[in-house]
């Protein structure tokens, strides 16, 4: 549905104007000749509400009339006191004209020029408002593997993108954990000997028994030496006692002859002392030999014991090393199992990301703009950011979004079209003519206001 004819009287800078509209209508001229007034008049006719500021200065009454191609006439009268709007179809006045007008258009859609020049965030907002979508919570839960609470009033594409980013970040953390565990596994593996197993250390029980035998031999030898020394000591004591008994007897026998035998007693004492010294010397030699034998025994025992103890220590060290290696293997096994679980998580997350992308593509596939997506607050087409698309594609998207917002009365009023360069303007015009939209475009020229309609 389009506008066939427009009549404007006493509105803003326009005294009186009639115009047979086409599909692409260009209003050009110098500043102040009424271009914007003409566009505002069209907007006012379908916007409703009281707005006495639209009345031309000095005029008592202004009027805007739009005649549509289905013989519907929208008439808006404006005075300083009131604004009235009537709608007739085939000459019959329609009750509740505001509802009729509201069903015709979405406030004249969006301005494609404003869309092209808008910041990324505003472009995305305009796109999402034009493409209302609701995400299927049950389907998303099946995709990601857990229940997802979707926020009311948030666009499906935004919710899917946010969930995609969350899972992507989780997968990044999962993969980082896998790499860390693999690095630790490699470091631990480097500490192990070649081969999967370590030879079991020899049994040390035999050596411990041998050590007991060695200690027993030592103790027996020391006991033998001590026994023999006690025998010699007893023999010495007995010999001394016997000598003393003989000597005492002689002393007793000689007491009677003490005077005569004084010299003999002295000689006997000397002989006795010499005999005692000889016995002591003999025992000292035996004791010395016993000490030497003891030292030899202790030395032999120490050497033999040290050798056996060294073997036992070696076995114990091997056993400790084997235990340590087994603990390392157990740790590696546990970490590898954890790493495998993390890899499975990463694979599930990757599958969820792919399914989310597929779901988003499915939602977007029904749109009139193929390949369109919203990622991280920016519009993409076929994975190319909007600002890097060629002018034709940018304008195509802007016009398609305007079509989605236009409603049954597909009209768009564009002010400031001269802000587009020549390439963008030609693309814009081509896209507009190819669409079902009816455009009213104002651009600055160097003459009085001129209206040109193209079919």
Backbone torsions as a table, in degrees:
resi	resn	phi	psi	omega
1	UNK	NA	131.4	-177.7
2	UNK	-131.9	172.4	176.0
3	UNK	-90.9	128.1	176.4
4	UNK	-91.0	-40.0	-173.6
5	UNK	-142.2	144.6	179.0
6	UNK	-130.0	131.3	174.2
7	UNK	-125.8	130.8	-178.9
8	UNK	-131.6	128.7	178.8
9	UNK	-133.7	130.0	173.2
10	UNK	53.7	47.0	178.3
11	UNK	-121.4	120.4	178.4
12	UNK	50.6	-119.3	-176.8
13	UNK	-90.6	7.8	-176.3
14	UNK	-107.8	125.1	175.8
15	UNK	-81.5	-53.9	176.1
16	UNK	-155.7	137.0	-179.6
17	UNK	-154.8	134.9	172.0
18	UNK	-124.9	140.9	-174.1
19	UNK	-149.1	127.5	172.9
20	UNK	-88.5	109.9	-171.7
21	UNK	-81.0	148.4	172.1
22	UNK	-111.0	-155.9	-179.5
23	UNK	-83.2	-39.7	178.0
24	UNK	-121.4	113.1	-173.2
25	UNK	-116.1	119.2	-176.9
26	UNK	-108.2	124.6	177.8
27	UNK	-111.8	112.8	-176.2
28	UNK	-123.2	165.0	178.2
29	UNK	148.7	174.7	-179.7
30	UNK	-68.4	165.8	175.8
31	UNK	-63.1	138.0	175.7
32	UNK	88.7	3.7	-177.9
33	UNK	-91.6	-5.1	174.4
34	UNK	115.9	10.3	-178.5
35	UNK	-61.6	-52.9	-178.7
36	UNK	-66.0	-34.1	178.0
37	UNK	-60.1	-40.2	-179.8
38	UNK	-63.5	-45.6	179.6
39	UNK	-65.1	-41.1	179.3
40	UNK	-64.5	-32.8	178.3
41	UNK	-64.3	-44.1	178.5
42	UNK	-62.6	-45.6	-179.5
43	UNK	-61.1	-41.6	-177.3
44	UNK	-63.8	-34.3	-176.6
45	UNK	-64.3	-28.5	-177.1
46	UNK	-110.4	-1.5	-177.7
47	UNK	-89.3	-37.3	-177.7
48	UNK	80.7	-179.3	179.1
49	UNK	87.5	165.7	178.4
50	UNK	-91.5	133.0	177.9
51	UNK	-153.9	85.5	-178.0
52	UNK	-68.6	-15.1	-179.6
53	UNK	-68.1	-15.1	178.4
54	UNK	-74.9	-19.6	-176.5
55	UNK	-67.0	135.3	179.8
56	UNK	-64.4	142.7	-178.5
57	UNK	-58.5	129.3	178.4
58	UNK	88.6	-11.8	-178.2
59	UNK	-88.2	149.3	178.3
60	UNK	-91.0	-29.2	-178.3
61	UNK	-147.8	138.1	175.3
62	UNK	-120.6	160.5	-177.9
63	UNK	-147.5	142.6	175.2
64	UNK	-129.4	128.3	-180.0
65	UNK	-126.9	128.1	173.6
66	UNK	-117.0	125.7	176.7
67	UNK	-109.1	119.8	-176.3
68	UNK	-90.7	166.5	-175.7
69	UNK	-74.9	-2.1	174.7
70	UNK	-108.0	23.3	179.2
71	UNK	66.6	23.1	171.8
72	UNK	-89.4	134.8	179.0
73	UNK	-119.6	124.9	176.5
74	UNK	-107.2	121.8	-176.8
75	UNK	-124.0	127.9	-178.3
76	UNK	-124.3	119.2	179.8
77	UNK	-109.9	136.4	-174.3
78	UNK	-128.7	127.5	171.7
79	UNK	-127.7	176.9	177.9
80	UNK	-65.8	-25.9	-175.5
81	UNK	-97.2	-30.4	-174.2
82	UNK	-157.3	160.1	175.5
83	UNK	-128.6	128.2	-179.6
84	UNK	-122.7	146.6	178.8
85	UNK	-129.2	131.4	176.7
86	UNK	-125.7	152.9	177.8
87	UNK	-131.2	129.2	175.5
88	UNK	-122.2	142.4	175.1
89	UNK	-124.4	116.6	-177.6
90	UNK	55.5	39.3	176.3
91	UNK	82.6	0.8	-179.4
92	UNK	-107.3	126.8	-178.5
93	UNK	-68.6	135.8	-177.8
94	UNK	-95.6	133.5	174.8
95	UNK	-74.7	151.2	-179.1
96	UNK	51.6	64.2	-178.3
97	UNK	-62.2	-31.6	-178.8
98	UNK	-60.1	-39.2	179.8
99	UNK	-67.8	-36.2	178.0
100	UNK	-63.0	-47.9	-178.0
101	UNK	-64.6	-41.5	-179.4
102	UNK	-59.7	-33.7	-179.9
103	UNK	-78.3	-9.7	-177.4
104	UNK	-86.2	-33.6	-171.8
105	UNK	-152.0	156.8	175.1
106	UNK	-98.7	69.0	179.3
107	UNK	51.0	44.6	178.8
108	UNK	64.7	26.1	174.3
109	UNK	63.8	-161.0	176.7
110	UNK	-102.9	161.2	176.9
111	UNK	-89.4	112.2	-178.1
112	UNK	-57.6	-32.0	179.2
113	UNK	-66.5	-43.9	176.9
114	UNK	-61.6	-37.9	178.4
115	UNK	-62.6	-44.5	-178.7
116	UNK	-63.8	-34.5	-175.7
117	UNK	-94.8	-3.8	-174.7
118	UNK	-74.6	155.0	172.4
119	UNK	-63.0	163.9	-176.0
120	UNK	-54.2	-47.2	-174.6
121	UNK	-61.4	-43.7	-178.8
122	UNK	-68.6	-35.5	176.4
123	UNK	-62.2	-43.9	-179.9
124	UNK	-63.1	-43.1	178.9
125	UNK	-59.5	-43.8	180.0
126	UNK	-63.5	-40.4	179.2
127	UNK	-63.2	-50.0	-176.2
128	UNK	-65.6	-36.2	176.8
129	UNK	-65.0	-29.5	-179.1
130	UNK	-80.9	-18.2	-175.8
131	UNK	-123.6	68.6	-179.0
132	UNK	-61.0	128.1	179.8
133	UNK	-141.3	144.5	175.3
134	UNK	-119.7	127.9	-179.0
135	UNK	-76.4	146.2	177.8
136	UNK	-87.8	105.6	-175.7
137	UNK	-62.1	-40.2	-179.2
138	UNK	-65.0	-41.8	179.4
139	UNK	-65.9	-42.1	178.9
140	UNK	-64.0	-38.6	178.4
141	UNK	-61.0	-40.4	177.5
142	UNK	-65.7	-35.2	-179.1
143	UNK	-67.8	-48.7	-173.2
144	UNK	-89.1	-15.2	176.5
145	UNK	88.5	9.5	177.1
146	UNK	-155.3	160.9	-176.8
147	UNK	-69.1	133.9	-178.3
148	UNK	-118.1	128.0	177.3
149	UNK	-92.3	113.2	-179.2
150	UNK	-91.0	136.1	-177.0
151	UNK	-80.4	131.1	179.5
152	UNK	-63.7	141.2	175.5
153	UNK	82.3	-1.7	178.8
154	UNK	-97.1	133.4	-176.7
155	UNK	-61.3	144.1	-177.9
156	UNK	-57.0	-41.6	-178.7
157	UNK	-64.6	-38.7	178.2
158	UNK	-66.6	-41.4	179.8
159	UNK	-65.9	-41.6	178.7
160	UNK	-65.5	-42.3	179.3
161	UNK	-63.6	-41.5	179.3
162	UNK	-64.5	-42.6	178.7
163	UNK	-66.4	-39.4	177.6
164	UNK	-60.0	-44.6	-179.7
165	UNK	-64.4	-41.4	179.5
166	UNK	-61.9	-46.3	179.7
167	UNK	-67.7	-38.3	178.9
168	UNK	-61.6	-43.7	178.0
169	UNK	-63.9	-40.7	178.0
170	UNK	-61.8	-42.0	-180.0
171	UNK	-66.1	-36.6	176.2
172	UNK	-60.1	-44.4	177.5
173	UNK	-64.7	-39.2	178.9
174	UNK	-62.6	-47.2	179.9
175	UNK	-63.7	-35.5	177.3
176	UNK	-64.5	-41.8	178.1
177	UNK	-63.3	-38.7	177.3
178	UNK	-61.5	-45.9	-179.7
179	UNK	-62.8	-40.3	179.7
180	UNK	-63.8	-42.9	-179.7
181	UNK	-67.8	-40.2	178.5
182	UNK	-62.7	-39.8	178.1
183	UNK	-62.6	-44.1	178.3
184	UNK	-63.8	-41.4	178.3
185	UNK	-60.0	-44.7	179.8
186	UNK	-63.7	-39.7	178.8
187	UNK	-64.9	-43.4	178.8
188	UNK	-66.3	-39.6	-179.4
189	UNK	-63.6	-33.1	-179.1
190	UNK	-66.9	-19.8	-179.4
191	UNK	-84.8	-9.8	-177.4
192	UNK	-87.3	150.3	175.5
193	UNK	-69.0	164.6	178.4
194	UNK	-61.9	147.5	179.7
195	UNK	93.5	163.1	-176.7
196	UNK	-80.9	-27.7	-175.1
197	UNK	-129.1	163.4	174.7
198	UNK	-111.9	136.3	179.7
199	UNK	-55.7	139.0	179.7
200	UNK	-69.8	131.2	-179.0
201	UNK	-60.2	152.4	179.5
202	UNK	-62.9	156.3	178.5
203	UNK	-73.5	127.5	-176.5
204	UNK	-95.2	-0.3	-176.9
205	UNK	-63.5	-37.7	179.0
206	UNK	-64.3	-41.5	179.6
207	UNK	-66.8	-38.2	177.1
208	UNK	-61.7	-39.1	177.3
209	UNK	-64.7	-42.8	178.5
210	UNK	-61.0	-38.5	178.9
211	UNK	-63.4	-38.6	176.9
212	UNK	-64.2	-39.2	177.8
213	UNK	-63.1	-43.8	179.7
214	UNK	-60.0	-46.3	178.6
215	UNK	-61.9	-36.7	178.3
216	UNK	-65.4	-42.5	177.4
217	UNK	-59.7	-42.7	179.5
218	UNK	-60.9	-49.9	-178.2
219	UNK	-60.3	-40.6	179.6
220	UNK	-64.2	-42.7	-179.3
221	UNK	-65.5	-43.2	178.3
222	UNK	-64.1	-37.1	178.1
223	UNK	-66.5	-40.3	178.3
224	UNK	-61.0	-43.7	-179.5
225	UNK	-63.8	-44.0	-179.3
226	UNK	-63.6	-39.2	180.0
227	UNK	-64.9	-45.1	-179.4
228	UNK	-63.8	-39.2	179.3
229	UNK	-65.5	-39.7	177.0
230	UNK	-62.6	-37.7	179.3
231	UNK	-63.0	-45.8	178.6
232	UNK	-64.7	-38.4	-179.8
233	UNK	-64.6	-41.5	178.7
234	UNK	-65.5	-40.0	178.0
235	UNK	-61.9	-40.4	177.7
236	UNK	-63.0	-48.0	-179.0
237	UNK	-60.9	-42.2	179.1
238	UNK	-63.2	-42.3	-179.8
239	UNK	-62.8	-42.7	180.0
240	UNK	-64.1	-42.3	179.7
241	UNK	-62.0	-41.6	179.6
242	UNK	-64.5	-43.8	179.0
243	UNK	-61.4	-40.4	-179.5
244	UNK	-65.6	-38.5	179.9
245	UNK	-63.9	-43.8	178.7
246	UNK	-63.8	-44.3	-177.9
247	UNK	-63.4	-41.6	-179.4
248	UNK	-63.1	-40.5	179.9
249	UNK	-62.2	-43.6	-179.7
250	UNK	-64.6	-38.5	179.6
251	UNK	-62.1	-41.2	179.9
252	UNK	-64.4	-42.3	-179.3
253	UNK	-66.2	-30.6	-174.3
254	UNK	-93.2	1.1	-179.0
255	UNK	-63.9	-36.9	-178.9
256	UNK	-67.5	-28.3	-177.3
257	UNK	-110.5	32.3	-171.3
258	UNK	-54.0	-41.0	-175.2
259	UNK	-67.5	-43.9	-175.0
260	UNK	-73.4	-28.8	-174.5
261	UNK	-100.0	12.1	-177.7
262	UNK	-55.3	-46.7	-178.9
263	UNK	-66.4	-37.3	-178.9
264	UNK	-66.2	-37.7	178.1
265	UNK	-64.8	-43.3	180.0
266	UNK	-60.9	-43.3	179.0
267	UNK	-63.3	-39.4	-179.7
268	UNK	-64.3	-39.5	178.8
269	UNK	-63.6	-40.4	178.6
270	UNK	-62.7	-44.5	179.4
271	UNK	-62.4	-40.6	179.5
272	UNK	-62.7	-44.3	179.7
273	UNK	-62.1	-39.4	179.5
274	UNK	-65.3	-40.0	180.0
275	UNK	-64.7	-41.8	178.5
276	UNK	-62.9	-43.6	179.6
277	UNK	-61.3	-39.2	179.7
278	UNK	-64.1	-42.6	179.2
279	UNK	-63.7	-41.8	179.0
280	UNK	-64.1	-40.1	178.9
281	UNK	-64.1	-41.0	179.6
282	UNK	-62.9	-42.4	-179.7
283	UNK	-69.3	-36.5	178.7
284	UNK	-62.6	-39.5	178.9
285	UNK	-64.9	-42.9	178.4
286	UNK	-63.2	-42.6	-179.7
287	UNK	-64.2	-37.8	177.9
288	UNK	-63.4	-44.7	179.3
289	UNK	-64.7	-36.4	177.5
290	UNK	-64.6	-39.9	177.9
291	UNK	-64.0	-40.7	178.3
292	UNK	-63.1	-43.1	178.8
293	UNK	-63.0	-37.8	178.1
294	UNK	-62.2	-44.4	-179.9
295	UNK	-62.4	-41.5	179.2
296	UNK	-63.0	-42.7	-179.7
297	UNK	-63.4	-45.4	-179.8
298	UNK	-64.5	-38.9	-179.9
299	UNK	-65.7	-47.0	179.1
300	UNK	-61.0	-40.8	179.9
301	UNK	-63.9	-44.1	-178.3
302	UNK	-62.1	-43.4	-179.2
303	UNK	-64.4	-46.8	-178.6
304	UNK	-66.0	-39.6	-179.3
305	UNK	-68.9	-41.1	179.9
306	UNK	-60.6	-42.2	179.4
307	UNK	-62.9	-45.4	-179.8
308	UNK	-67.0	-42.6	179.5
309	UNK	-62.5	-36.3	177.9
310	UNK	-63.8	-40.4	178.2
311	UNK	-64.8	-41.8	178.1
312	UNK	-62.3	-43.3	179.4
313	UNK	-61.7	-40.7	178.6
314	UNK	-61.2	-43.6	179.0
315	UNK	-62.7	-43.7	-179.8
316	UNK	-63.2	-40.3	178.2
317	UNK	-64.3	-41.2	177.3
318	UNK	-61.9	-42.2	179.7
319	UNK	-63.2	-43.5	178.8
320	UNK	-63.2	-41.2	179.3
321	UNK	-64.9	-41.2	178.2
322	UNK	-62.2	-41.6	178.0
323	UNK	-62.7	-43.7	179.7
324	UNK	-62.3	-44.1	178.6
325	UNK	-62.7	-39.4	179.2
326	UNK	-65.7	-39.9	177.1
327	UNK	-62.7	-40.2	177.7
328	UNK	-62.1	-44.2	178.9
329	UNK	-62.4	-41.2	178.5
330	UNK	-62.3	-41.2	178.1
331	UNK	-62.6	-45.0	179.1
332	UNK	-61.1	-42.7	-180.0
333	UNK	-61.1	-43.8	179.7
334	UNK	-65.0	-43.6	-179.0
335	UNK	-68.2	-36.2	178.8
336	UNK	-66.3	-38.2	176.9
337	UNK	-62.9	-43.3	178.1
338	UNK	-63.5	-40.3	178.9
339	UNK	-63.5	-39.8	178.4
340	UNK	-63.0	-41.0	178.4
341	UNK	-63.6	-40.4	178.1
342	UNK	-64.0	-39.7	177.9
343	UNK	-62.8	-40.4	177.4
344	UNK	-62.4	-41.0	176.4
345	UNK	-59.7	-45.2	-179.5
346	UNK	-61.9	-40.0	178.8
347	UNK	-65.3	-41.6	177.4
348	UNK	-64.0	-40.0	179.0
349	UNK	-65.4	-39.5	177.4
350	UNK	-63.3	-43.4	178.2
351	UNK	-61.7	-40.2	178.2
352	UNK	-63.6	-42.0	178.5
353	UNK	-61.9	-43.7	-179.8
354	UNK	-65.1	-39.7	179.3
355	UNK	-67.9	-38.5	176.1
356	UNK	-62.2	-41.7	178.3
357	UNK	-63.2	-40.1	179.3
358	UNK	-65.1	-41.5	179.3
359	UNK	-63.9	-43.7	178.8
360	UNK	-63.0	-42.1	178.3
361	UNK	-62.3	-37.3	178.3
362	UNK	-63.2	-43.8	178.5
363	UNK	-63.0	-40.3	-176.7
364	UNK	-77.8	-22.1	-176.6
365	UNK	-64.9	-24.8	-179.5
366	UNK	-82.0	-3.7	-177.4
367	UNK	-83.9	155.8	179.0
368	UNK	-73.0	-10.4	-179.0
369	UNK	-109.1	103.2	-175.9
370	UNK	-73.4	149.8	175.2
371	UNK	74.1	11.3	-175.8
372	UNK	-86.7	140.1	176.6
373	UNK	-153.0	163.4	177.2
374	UNK	-122.8	119.2	-177.7
375	UNK	-130.9	123.6	176.9
376	UNK	51.6	44.9	175.2
377	UNK	72.7	25.3	-180.0
378	UNK	-141.8	143.7	179.1
379	UNK	-83.2	133.0	177.1
380	UNK	-124.4	150.1	169.9
381	UNK	-132.1	120.1	-175.1
382	UNK	52.2	43.5	175.7
383	UNK	68.3	13.7	177.3
384	UNK	-108.9	127.8	179.4
385	UNK	-58.6	149.5	-176.8
386	UNK	-54.0	-44.7	-175.8
387	UNK	-66.2	-15.7	179.3
388	UNK	-100.8	-1.9	175.5
389	UNK	-71.4	155.0	176.0
390	UNK	-71.0	165.7	-173.1
391	UNK	-59.9	-37.3	-179.6
392	UNK	-61.5	-44.6	-179.7
393	UNK	-69.1	-38.8	178.1
394	UNK	-60.9	-46.5	-179.7
395	UNK	-66.7	-38.3	178.9
396	UNK	-58.4	-44.6	179.4
397	UNK	-64.3	-44.2	-179.1
398	UNK	-61.3	-42.7	-179.0
399	UNK	-69.6	-40.1	179.9
400	UNK	-63.6	-38.9	177.2
401	UNK	-65.8	-38.5	176.8
402	UNK	-63.1	-38.5	178.4
403	UNK	-63.8	-40.7	-179.7
404	UNK	-63.2	-31.6	-177.2
405	UNK	-92.4	-10.0	-166.9
406	UNK	-72.0	-34.1	-176.8
407	UNK	80.9	-174.2	-177.7
408	UNK	-58.1	-39.6	177.2
409	UNK	-90.3	89.6	-170.5
410	UNK	-80.3	66.8	179.4
411	UNK	-111.5	145.9	177.8
412	UNK	-134.9	131.7	175.6
413	UNK	-104.9	122.4	-175.3
414	UNK	-119.5	117.6	175.6
415	UNK	-109.3	140.3	179.1
416	UNK	86.1	28.3	-178.7
417	UNK	-63.4	-23.1	-179.6
418	UNK	-65.9	-12.0	177.2
419	UNK	-71.5	-16.2	175.7
420	UNK	-82.9	142.6	174.8
421	UNK	-73.2	173.2	-174.4
422	UNK	-58.9	-40.8	-178.1
423	UNK	-65.1	-45.8	179.3
424	UNK	-65.8	-36.6	-179.3
425	UNK	-65.3	-45.1	179.5
426	UNK	-63.5	-40.1	177.1
427	UNK	-64.2	-41.7	179.9
428	UNK	-61.6	-45.5	-178.6
429	UNK	-65.1	-42.9	179.9
430	UNK	-61.8	-45.0	179.7
431	UNK	-65.5	-40.5	-178.9
432	UNK	-63.7	-44.8	179.9
433	UNK	-65.4	-31.3	-179.4
434	UNK	-80.0	-13.7	-177.5
435	UNK	-92.2	179.9	175.4
436	UNK	-90.7	6.6	-176.4
437	UNK	-81.4	154.9	170.5
438	UNK	-113.9	119.9	-173.8
439	UNK	-111.3	139.2	171.3
440	UNK	-117.6	111.4	-169.5
441	UNK	-117.0	125.7	177.7
442	UNK	-105.1	132.3	176.2
443	UNK	-141.8	148.4	-177.8
444	UNK	-74.2	131.9	174.7
445	UNK	-127.3	-167.8	-178.4
446	UNK	-116.8	30.3	-179.5
447	UNK	-143.8	-176.4	174.3
448	UNK	-65.2	169.2	-176.1
449	UNK	-62.3	132.4	179.7
450	UNK	-130.2	133.6	179.1
451	UNK	-113.5	125.4	179.8
452	UNK	-125.1	124.7	179.6
453	UNK	-109.7	132.4	175.3
454	UNK	-117.3	138.2	-178.0
455	UNK	-74.8	NA	NA
